[in-house]
Amino acid sequence: MAEGNSCYTFDAAIELAITMEEQAFRHYIEALRIVQNRNAREVLRGFALDELEHKHTIERALLEGRMGDAGEMNRPVTTMGLDYVLARKALSPASDIREVMAYAIHLEKEAVEFYRRMTEGCAGAPMAGMFERLLADERRHIRAIEDLYEAKFLTDN
């Protein structure tokens, strides 16, 4: 992220991204402690595992000193924008899959906004490409959750 007109070093930027992913993982763990619906808990576990995998990918980038192949994650991803339709609310012990998925979409939207700010703050710097890839990856997360939501709740069946 930019501080004035400068951008963090690669290591510092990666550390921020790792922190972001760790926080998202912790949100899902906290949700697992709250929600009692078995199916909703299973969905939350899957989302938590996705965050762990993403965090490990970023940690590998820290070790390797680079963020994978530039073309591999940089393709633009559109979402349905369900974050605008689905209310953001705290989970409760009675939360069901629909509420858990809405919660997850909003968590992923926070990550998208974080990486968007990082990309804009580092525009023109070598970090910008890395953050663009992370941004695209977070949009893919939202898209996957939206696709699952659509399949479960928005079909004509």
PyMOL commands that place a pseudoatom at each C-alpha (Angstrom):
pseudoatom trace, name=CA, resn=MET, resi=1, chain=A, elem=C, hetatm=0, pos=[0.000, 0.000, 0.000]
pseudoatom trace, name=CA, resn=ALA, resi=2, chain=A, elem=C, hetatm=0, pos=[1.178, 3.449, -0.632]
pseudoatom trace, name=CA, resn=GLU, resi=3, chain=A, elem=C, hetatm=0, pos=[2.418, 5.796, 2.034]
pseudoatom trace, name=CA, resn=GLY, resi=4, chain=A, elem=C, hetatm=0, pos=[2.218, 9.149, 0.262]
pseudoatom trace, name=CA, resn=ASN, resi=5, chain=A, elem=C, hetatm=0, pos=[3.660, 8.501, -3.193]
pseudoatom trace, name=CA, resn=SER, resi=6, chain=A, elem=C, hetatm=0, pos=[5.800, 5.508, -2.264]
pseudoatom trace, name=CA, resn=CYS, resi=7, chain=A, elem=C, hetatm=0, pos=[4.997, 1.827, -2.141]
pseudoatom trace, name=CA, resn=TYR, resi=8, chain=A, elem=C, hetatm=0, pos=[6.045, -0.879, 0.295]
pseudoatom trace, name=CA, resn=THR, resi=9, chain=A, elem=C, hetatm=0, pos=[8.926, -3.183, -0.512]
pseudoatom trace, name=CA, resn=PHE, resi=10, chain=A, elem=C, hetatm=0, pos=[8.056, -6.612, -1.894]
pseudoatom trace, name=CA, resn=ASP, resi=11, chain=A, elem=C, hetatm=0, pos=[8.598, -8.257, 1.510]
pseudoatom trace, name=CA, resn=ALA, resi=12, chain=A, elem=C, hetatm=0, pos=[6.529, -5.673, 3.372]
pseudoatom trace, name=CA, resn=ALA, resi=13, chain=A, elem=C, hetatm=0, pos=[3.742, -5.848, 0.785]
pseudoatom trace, name=CA, resn=ILE, resi=14, chain=A, elem=C, hetatm=0, pos=[3.678, -9.649, 0.979]
pseudoatom trace, name=CA, resn=GLU, resi=15, chain=A, elem=C, hetatm=0, pos=[3.582, -9.490, 4.778]
pseudoatom trace, name=CA, resn=LEU, resi=16, chain=A, elem=C, hetatm=0, pos=[0.530, -7.216, 4.567]
pseudoatom trace, name=CA, resn=ALA, resi=17, chain=A, elem=C, hetatm=0, pos=[-1.164, -9.645, 2.182]
pseudoatom trace, name=CA, resn=ILE, resi=18, chain=A, elem=C, hetatm=0, pos=[-0.392, -12.559, 4.532]
pseudoatom trace, name=CA, resn=THR, resi=19, chain=A, elem=C, hetatm=0, pos=[-1.915, -10.603, 7.414]
pseudoatom trace, name=CA, resn=MET, resi=20, chain=A, elem=C, hetatm=0, pos=[-5.028, -9.918, 5.320]
pseudoatom trace, name=CA, resn=GLU, resi=21, chain=A, elem=C, hetatm=0, pos=[-5.427, -13.617, 4.505]
pseudoatom trace, name=CA, resn=GLU, resi=22, chain=A, elem=C, hetatm=0, pos=[-4.807, -14.629, 8.127]
pseudoatom trace, name=CA, resn=GLN, resi=23, chain=A, elem=C, hetatm=0, pos=[-7.534, -12.249, 9.284]
pseudoatom trace, name=CA, resn=ALA, resi=24, chain=A, elem=C, hetatm=0, pos=[-9.989, -13.693, 6.771]
pseudoatom trace, name=CA, resn=PHE, resi=25, chain=A, elem=C, hetatm=0, pos=[-9.126, -17.211, 7.958]
pseudoatom trace, name=CA, resn=ARG, resi=26, chain=A, elem=C, hetatm=0, pos=[-9.698, -16.119, 11.583]
pseudoatom trace, name=CA, resn=HIS, resi=27, chain=A, elem=C, hetatm=0, pos=[-13.116, -14.668, 10.656]
pseudoatom trace, name=CA, resn=TYR, resi=28, chain=A, elem=C, hetatm=0, pos=[-14.131, -18.069, 9.272]
pseudoatom trace, name=CA, resn=ILE, resi=29, chain=A, elem=C, hetatm=0, pos=[-12.821, -19.849, 12.388]
pseudoatom trace, name=CA, resn=GLU, resi=30, chain=A, elem=C, hetatm=0, pos=[-14.815, -17.472, 14.587]
pseudoatom trace, name=CA, resn=ALA, resi=31, chain=A, elem=C, hetatm=0, pos=[-17.889, -18.121, 12.432]
pseudoatom trace, name=CA, resn=LEU, resi=32, chain=A, elem=C, hetatm=0, pos=[-17.377, -21.854, 12.929]
pseudoatom trace, name=CA, resn=ARG, resi=33, chain=A, elem=C, hetatm=0, pos=[-17.477, -21.274, 16.677]
pseudoatom trace, name=CA, resn=ILE, resi=34, chain=A, elem=C, hetatm=0, pos=[-20.835, -19.512, 16.328]
pseudoatom trace, name=CA, resn=VAL, resi=35, chain=A, elem=C, hetatm=0, pos=[-22.823, -21.353, 13.659]
pseudoatom trace, name=CA, resn=GLN, resi=36, chain=A, elem=C, hetatm=0, pos=[-24.486, -24.616, 14.647]
pseudoatom trace, name=CA, resn=ASN, resi=37, chain=A, elem=C, hetatm=0, pos=[-26.097, -25.668, 11.354]
pseudoatom trace, name=CA, resn=ARG, resi=38, chain=A, elem=C, hetatm=0, pos=[-24.080, -28.671, 10.164]
pseudoatom trace, name=CA, resn=ASN, resi=39, chain=A, elem=C, hetatm=0, pos=[-24.308, -27.849, 6.459]
pseudoatom trace, name=CA, resn=ALA, resi=40, chain=A, elem=C, hetatm=0, pos=[-23.433, -24.209, 7.036]
pseudoatom trace, name=CA, resn=ARG, resi=41, chain=A, elem=C, hetatm=0, pos=[-20.443, -25.279, 9.146]
pseudoatom trace, name=CA, resn=GLU, resi=42, chain=A, elem=C, hetatm=0, pos=[-19.225, -27.483, 6.314]
pseudoatom trace, name=CA, resn=VAL, resi=43, chain=A, elem=C, hetatm=0, pos=[-19.397, -24.540, 3.907]
pseudoatom trace, name=CA, resn=LEU, resi=44, chain=A, elem=C, hetatm=0, pos=[-17.479, -22.387, 6.399]
pseudoatom trace, name=CA, resn=ARG, resi=45, chain=A, elem=C, hetatm=0, pos=[-14.788, -25.074, 6.726]
pseudoatom trace, name=CA, resn=GLY, resi=46, chain=A, elem=C, hetatm=0, pos=[-14.349, -25.058, 2.961]
pseudoatom trace, name=CA, resn=PHE, resi=47, chain=A, elem=C, hetatm=0, pos=[-14.023, -21.277, 2.887]
pseudoatom trace, name=CA, resn=ALA, resi=48, chain=A, elem=C, hetatm=0, pos=[-11.492, -21.367, 5.748]
pseudoatom trace, name=CA, resn=LEU, resi=49, chain=A, elem=C, hetatm=0, pos=[-9.433, -23.958, 3.868]
pseudoatom trace, name=CA, resn=ASP, resi=50, chain=A, elem=C, hetatm=0, pos=[-9.521, -21.751, 0.764]
pseudoatom trace, name=CA, resn=GLU, resi=51, chain=A, elem=C, hetatm=0, pos=[-8.112, -18.868, 2.811]
pseudoatom trace, name=CA, resn=LEU, resi=52, chain=A, elem=C, hetatm=0, pos=[-5.359, -21.090, 4.186]
pseudoatom trace, name=CA, resn=GLU, resi=53, chain=A, elem=C, hetatm=0, pos=[-4.434, -22.179, 0.686]
pseudoatom trace, name=CA, resn=HIS, resi=54, chain=A, elem=C, hetatm=0, pos=[-4.368, -18.589, -0.528]
pseudoatom trace, name=CA, resn=LYS, resi=55, chain=A, elem=C, hetatm=0, pos=[-2.240, -17.544, 2.453]
pseudoatom trace, name=CA, resn=HIS, resi=56, chain=A, elem=C, hetatm=0, pos=[0.204, -20.374, 1.750]
pseudoatom trace, name=CA, resn=THR, resi=57, chain=A, elem=C, hetatm=0, pos=[0.452, -19.299, -1.897]
pseudoatom trace, name=CA, resn=ILE, resi=58, chain=A, elem=C, hetatm=0, pos=[1.373, -15.804, -0.765]
pseudoatom trace, name=CA, resn=GLU, resi=59, chain=A, elem=C, hetatm=0, pos=[3.844, -17.170, 1.798]
pseudoatom trace, name=CA, resn=ARG, resi=60, chain=A, elem=C, hetatm=0, pos=[5.498, -19.183, -0.984]
pseudoatom trace, name=CA, resn=ALA, resi=61, chain=A, elem=C, hetatm=0, pos=[5.827, -15.941, -2.937]
pseudoatom trace, name=CA, resn=LEU, resi=62, chain=A, elem=C, hetatm=0, pos=[7.646, -14.457, 0.059]
pseudoatom trace, name=CA, resn=LEU, resi=63, chain=A, elem=C, hetatm=0, pos=[10.067, -17.386, 0.051]
pseudoatom trace, name=CA, resn=GLU, resi=64, chain=A, elem=C, hetatm=0, pos=[10.574, -17.310, -3.720]
pseudoatom trace, name=CA, resn=GLY, resi=65, chain=A, elem=C, hetatm=0, pos=[10.784, -13.533, -3.986]
pseudoatom trace, name=CA, resn=ARG, resi=66, chain=A, elem=C, hetatm=0, pos=[8.094, -13.357, -6.661]
pseudoatom trace, name=CA, resn=MET, resi=67, chain=A, elem=C, hetatm=0, pos=[4.371, -13.885, -7.115]
pseudoatom trace, name=CA, resn=GLY, resi=68, chain=A, elem=C, hetatm=0, pos=[3.973, -16.708, -9.623]
pseudoatom trace, name=CA, resn=ASP, resi=69, chain=A, elem=C, hetatm=0, pos=[3.456, -16.351, -13.359]
pseudoatom trace, name=CA, resn=ALA, resi=70, chain=A, elem=C, hetatm=0, pos=[2.101, -12.940, -14.294]
pseudoatom trace, name=CA, resn=GLY, resi=71, chain=A, elem=C, hetatm=0, pos=[-0.475, -14.359, -16.704]
pseudoatom trace, name=CA, resn=GLU, resi=72, chain=A, elem=C, hetatm=0, pos=[-1.631, -17.124, -14.437]
pseudoatom trace, name=CA, resn=MET, resi=73, chain=A, elem=C, hetatm=0, pos=[-3.816, -15.029, -12.085]
pseudoatom trace, name=CA, resn=ASN, resi=74, chain=A, elem=C, hetatm=0, pos=[-4.192, -11.744, -13.924]
pseudoatom trace, name=CA, resn=ARG, resi=75, chain=A, elem=C, hetatm=0, pos=[-7.257, -12.456, -16.057]
pseudoatom trace, name=CA, resn=PRO, resi=76, chain=A, elem=C, hetatm=0, pos=[-10.154, -10.107, -15.260]
pseudoatom trace, name=CA, resn=VAL, resi=77, chain=A, elem=C, hetatm=0, pos=[-13.007, -11.667, -13.314]
pseudoatom trace, name=CA, resn=THR, resi=78, chain=A, elem=C, hetatm=0, pos=[-16.513, -10.308, -13.162]
pseudoatom trace, name=CA, resn=THR, resi=79, chain=A, elem=C, hetatm=0, pos=[-18.861, -11.031, -10.306]
pseudoatom trace, name=CA, resn=MET, resi=80, chain=A, elem=C, hetatm=0, pos=[-22.628, -10.918, -9.996]
pseudoatom trace, name=CA, resn=GLY, resi=81, chain=A, elem=C, hetatm=0, pos=[-22.414, -8.225, -7.330]
pseudoatom trace, name=CA, resn=LEU, resi=82, chain=A, elem=C, hetatm=0, pos=[-24.362, -10.232, -4.764]
pseudoatom trace, name=CA, resn=ASP, resi=83, chain=A, elem=C, hetatm=0, pos=[-22.686, -8.191, -2.039]
pseudoatom trace, name=CA, resn=TYR, resi=84, chain=A, elem=C, hetatm=0, pos=[-25.069, -5.383, -3.037]
pseudoatom trace, name=CA, resn=VAL, resi=85, chain=A, elem=C, hetatm=0, pos=[-28.121, -7.629, -2.897]
pseudoatom trace, name=CA, resn=LEU, resi=86, chain=A, elem=C, hetatm=0, pos=[-27.365, -9.740, 0.162]
pseudoatom trace, name=CA, resn=ALA, resi=87, chain=A, elem=C, hetatm=0, pos=[-27.475, -8.000, 3.507]
pseudoatom trace, name=CA, resn=ARG, resi=88, chain=A, elem=C, hetatm=0, pos=[-24.352, -8.029, 5.594]
pseudoatom trace, name=CA, resn=LYS, resi=89, chain=A, elem=C, hetatm=0, pos=[-25.164, -9.282, 9.043]
pseudoatom trace, name=CA, resn=ALA, resi=90, chain=A, elem=C, hetatm=0, pos=[-23.481, -11.006, 11.924]
pseudoatom trace, name=CA, resn=LEU, resi=91, chain=A, elem=C, hetatm=0, pos=[-23.774, -14.762, 12.087]
pseudoatom trace, name=CA, resn=SER, resi=92, chain=A, elem=C, hetatm=0, pos=[-25.709, -16.434, 14.876]
pseudoatom trace, name=CA, resn=PRO, resi=93, chain=A, elem=C, hetatm=0, pos=[-25.933, -20.020, 16.084]
pseudoatom trace, name=CA, resn=ALA, resi=94, chain=A, elem=C, hetatm=0, pos=[-29.044, -20.411, 13.912]
pseudoatom trace, name=CA, resn=SER, resi=95, chain=A, elem=C, hetatm=0, pos=[-27.411, -19.103, 10.707]
pseudoatom trace, name=CA, resn=ASP, resi=96, chain=A, elem=C, hetatm=0, pos=[-28.005, -21.282, 7.670]
pseudoatom trace, name=CA, resn=ILE, resi=97, chain=A, elem=C, hetatm=0, pos=[-26.014, -21.840, 4.468]
pseudoatom trace, name=CA, resn=ARG, resi=98, chain=A, elem=C, hetatm=0, pos=[-27.563, -18.819, 2.766]
pseudoatom trace, name=CA, resn=GLU, resi=99, chain=A, elem=C, hetatm=0, pos=[-26.494, -16.502, 5.592]
pseudoatom trace, name=CA, resn=VAL, resi=100, chain=A, elem=C, hetatm=0, pos=[-23.030, -18.079, 5.746]
pseudoatom trace, name=CA, resn=MET, resi=101, chain=A, elem=C, hetatm=0, pos=[-22.538, -17.564, 2.016]
pseudoatom trace, name=CA, resn=ALA, resi=102, chain=A, elem=C, hetatm=0, pos=[-23.654, -13.929, 2.250]
pseudoatom trace, name=CA, resn=TYR, resi=103, chain=A, elem=C, hetatm=0, pos=[-21.196, -13.488, 5.129]
pseudoatom trace, name=CA, resn=ALA, resi=104, chain=A, elem=C, hetatm=0, pos=[-18.415, -15.027, 3.022]
pseudoatom trace, name=CA, resn=ILE, resi=105, chain=A, elem=C, hetatm=0, pos=[-19.191, -12.812, 0.030]
pseudoatom trace, name=CA, resn=HIS, resi=106, chain=A, elem=C, hetatm=0, pos=[-18.834, -9.738, 2.230]
pseudoatom trace, name=CA, resn=LEU, resi=107, chain=A, elem=C, hetatm=0, pos=[-15.556, -11.005, 3.725]
pseudoatom trace, name=CA, resn=GLU, resi=108, chain=A, elem=C, hetatm=0, pos=[-14.166, -11.587, 0.247]
pseudoatom trace, name=CA, resn=LYS, resi=109, chain=A, elem=C, hetatm=0, pos=[-15.383, -8.130, -0.810]
pseudoatom trace, name=CA, resn=GLU, resi=110, chain=A, elem=C, hetatm=0, pos=[-13.253, -6.656, 2.003]
pseudoatom trace, name=CA, resn=ALA, resi=111, chain=A, elem=C, hetatm=0, pos=[-10.234, -8.494, 0.585]
pseudoatom trace, name=CA, resn=VAL, resi=112, chain=A, elem=C, hetatm=0, pos=[-11.040, -7.187, -2.900]
pseudoatom trace, name=CA, resn=GLU, resi=113, chain=A, elem=C, hetatm=0, pos=[-11.143, -3.631, -1.562]
pseudoatom trace, name=CA, resn=PHE, resi=114, chain=A, elem=C, hetatm=0, pos=[-7.869, -4.144, 0.321]
pseudoatom trace, name=CA, resn=TYR, resi=115, chain=A, elem=C, hetatm=0, pos=[-6.056, -5.398, -2.791]
pseudoatom trace, name=CA, resn=ARG, resi=116, chain=A, elem=C, hetatm=0, pos=[-7.672, -2.717, -4.961]
pseudoatom trace, name=CA, resn=ARG, resi=117, chain=A, elem=C, hetatm=0, pos=[-6.300, -0.016, -2.635]
pseudoatom trace, name=CA, resn=MET, resi=118, chain=A, elem=C, hetatm=0, pos=[-2.898, -1.715, -2.639]
pseudoatom trace, name=CA, resn=THR, resi=119, chain=A, elem=C, hetatm=0, pos=[-2.920, -1.849, -6.457]
pseudoatom trace, name=CA, resn=GLU, resi=120, chain=A, elem=C, hetatm=0, pos=[-3.872, 1.812, -6.763]
pseudoatom trace, name=CA, resn=GLY, resi=121, chain=A, elem=C, hetatm=0, pos=[-1.381, 2.875, -4.097]
pseudoatom trace, name=CA, resn=CYS, resi=122, chain=A, elem=C, hetatm=0, pos=[1.447, 1.098, -5.897]
pseudoatom trace, name=CA, resn=ALA, resi=123, chain=A, elem=C, hetatm=0, pos=[0.454, 2.089, -9.438]
pseudoatom trace, name=CA, resn=GLY, resi=124, chain=A, elem=C, hetatm=0, pos=[3.528, 2.195, -11.604]
pseudoatom trace, name=CA, resn=ALA, resi=125, chain=A, elem=C, hetatm=0, pos=[5.665, 0.343, -9.048]
pseudoatom trace, name=CA, resn=PRO, resi=126, chain=A, elem=C, hetatm=0, pos=[6.759, -3.286, -9.441]
pseudoatom trace, name=CA, resn=MET, resi=127, chain=A, elem=C, hetatm=0, pos=[4.312, -4.219, -6.649]
pseudoatom trace, name=CA, resn=ALA, resi=128, chain=A, elem=C, hetatm=0, pos=[1.280, -3.186, -8.693]
pseudoatom trace, name=CA, resn=GLY, resi=129, chain=A, elem=C, hetatm=0, pos=[1.330, -6.332, -10.825]
pseudoatom trace, name=CA, resn=MET, resi=130, chain=A, elem=C, hetatm=0, pos=[1.459, -8.569, -7.783]
pseudoatom trace, name=CA, resn=PHE, resi=131, chain=A, elem=C, hetatm=0, pos=[-1.485, -6.784, -6.206]
pseudoatom trace, name=CA, resn=GLU, resi=132, chain=A, elem=C, hetatm=0, pos=[-3.421, -6.933, -9.468]
pseudoatom trace, name=CA, resn=ARG, resi=133, chain=A, elem=C, hetatm=0, pos=[-2.981, -10.726, -9.417]
pseudoatom trace, name=CA, resn=LEU, resi=134, chain=A, elem=C, hetatm=0, pos=[-4.081, -10.931, -5.777]
pseudoatom trace, name=CA, resn=LEU, resi=135, chain=A, elem=C, hetatm=0, pos=[-7.068, -8.721, -6.583]
pseudoatom trace, name=CA, resn=ALA, resi=136, chain=A, elem=C, hetatm=0, pos=[-8.062, -10.975, -9.477]
pseudoatom trace, name=CA, resn=ASP, resi=137, chain=A, elem=C, hetatm=0, pos=[-7.702, -14.015, -7.221]
pseudoatom trace, name=CA, resn=GLU, resi=138, chain=A, elem=C, hetatm=0, pos=[-10.005, -12.493, -4.591]
pseudoatom trace, name=CA, resn=ARG, resi=139, chain=A, elem=C, hetatm=0, pos=[-12.541, -11.702, -7.300]
pseudoatom trace, name=CA, resn=ARG, resi=140, chain=A, elem=C, hetatm=0, pos=[-12.335, -15.367, -8.318]
pseudoatom trace, name=CA, resn=HIS, resi=141, chain=A, elem=C, hetatm=0, pos=[-13.126, -16.289, -4.710]
pseudoatom trace, name=CA, resn=ILE, resi=142, chain=A, elem=C, hetatm=0, pos=[-16.225, -14.093, -4.794]
pseudoatom trace, name=CA, resn=ARG, resi=143, chain=A, elem=C, hetatm=0, pos=[-17.235, -15.526, -8.159]
pseudoatom trace, name=CA, resn=ALA, resi=144, chain=A, elem=C, hetatm=0, pos=[-16.922, -19.099, -6.864]
pseudoatom trace, name=CA, resn=ILE, resi=145, chain=A, elem=C, hetatm=0, pos=[-19.081, -18.297, -3.827]
pseudoatom trace, name=CA, resn=GLU, resi=146, chain=A, elem=C, hetatm=0, pos=[-21.621, -16.497, -6.019]
pseudoatom trace, name=CA, resn=ASP, resi=147, chain=A, elem=C, hetatm=0, pos=[-21.737, -19.443, -8.407]
pseudoatom trace, name=CA, resn=LEU, resi=148, chain=A, elem=C, hetatm=0, pos=[-22.378, -21.792, -5.500]
pseudoatom trace, name=CA, resn=TYR, resi=149, chain=A, elem=C, hetatm=0, pos=[-25.026, -19.420, -4.135]
pseudoatom trace, name=CA, resn=GLU, resi=150, chain=A, elem=C, hetatm=0, pos=[-26.674, -19.240, -7.543]
pseudoatom trace, name=CA, resn=ALA, resi=151, chain=A, elem=C, hetatm=0, pos=[-26.674, -23.024, -7.896]
pseudoatom trace, name=CA, resn=LYS, resi=152, chain=A, elem=C, hetatm=0, pos=[-28.220, -23.536, -4.469]
pseudoatom trace, name=CA, resn=PHE, resi=153, chain=A, elem=C, hetatm=0, pos=[-30.641, -20.619, -4.176]
pseudoatom trace, name=CA, resn=LEU, resi=154, chain=A, elem=C, hetatm=0, pos=[-31.210, -18.840, -7.494]
pseudoatom trace, name=CA, resn=THR, resi=155, chain=A, elem=C, hetatm=0, pos=[-32.103, -21.715, -9.780]
pseudoatom trace, name=CA, resn=ASP, resi=156, chain=A, elem=C, hetatm=0, pos=[-35.568, -22.207, -11.233]
pseudoatom trace, name=CA, resn=ASN, resi=157, chain=A, elem=C, hetatm=0, pos=[-35.831, -25.725, -9.777]
for i in range(1, 157): cmd.bond("trace and resi %d" % i, "trace and resi %d" % (i + 1))
show_as sticks, trace
zoom trace
